[in-house]
Amino acid sequence: MSAPTYNAWLNRFAWFTAGATLFLICSGGMVTSKGVGLAVPDWPTTFGYNMFMFPVSKWVGGIFFEHTHRLIASTVGFLTIILTVWIWRADPRQWVRRLGFIALGAVILQGVLGGLRVTMLKDEIGIFHACIAQAFFGLLVFIAVVTSRTWNASPGNTASRSVLPVAKLAVVTALTVYLQLALGATMRHQHRDLSLLDFPKANGQWIPDTSPAAIAALNNWRDTQALSDVTPSQIWLQMAHRFGAAMVAIAAIATWSAVRKSNQIPSLLGRLSNILVALVAFQIGLGAWTIWSNKAADIATAHVAVGATIFAVTVALCGIAFRFNYLRSRSQSTWPLVEAREAVAS
């Protein structure tokens, strides 16, 4: 099968749609961090108005963040429709076309989940909504990768060295990052305030005391600070998130190390692995800052944005690594034929 023709504008639009989705995730993070998810109590209308006709003069306080989140979501939905149609018309690969339709279905599902979160008032829907958002973003990044010039580039020096170990490690890293994002989403939607307000310790201890007496004393103190009460499960959830951060760091370093050990790995994978490790280090710093600031909205939103970006980098690493491995395998399988033809010709 011949390689599809590279469509520069389609690829640029795919990246633009992915970028708009990252902006949407940031907007959703700001809504959750500020606790204004229900500032607009109705859906799909906004205080009875068509959301696109809602007067700008009424965009005040929490309404501004919730209403603009809906408008950004509508824009991403519109962009996804265009992307799906464009892929269907311009890309001959059936599996890529299917990815476009999956993206369209995912963005519709996201819109419905966002509406149900408002009308049904269930935190579980908000958590699912956040997790699907990250998966949708990863899908758009993958679509951008498979429509890029790199996807059909010559395997080059990959012909002499397998990148499959790197690809497998990248998958493990991507899954670890996604699970960490899910833990973070659960924390943000289940509890208004952080259950642990210090770092690297937890309530002054390396292993927090969650006995009934300790929890009662802790909640008495939190009441004096106008903080919401906590439960042992909420404390251990935040501890799991900290443990998850360590696992992400280990997986990222392992991927980076695997790339460095393979001196004939494509330079693009090297650059992506460098970016991955740098972002993870920055993200850990943001996580600590989020705790020290008691989840200040701007810091917490930056933490969400960098987490999504890390996931995007791991998705790109997975796609490119597996693609280079496939191109290497295909080029090696054709070498005997080429040599035979050259021998006959000579």
Order of alpha helices (4+ residues) and beta strands (2+ residues): alpha-alpha-alpha-alpha-alpha-alpha-alpha-alpha-alpha
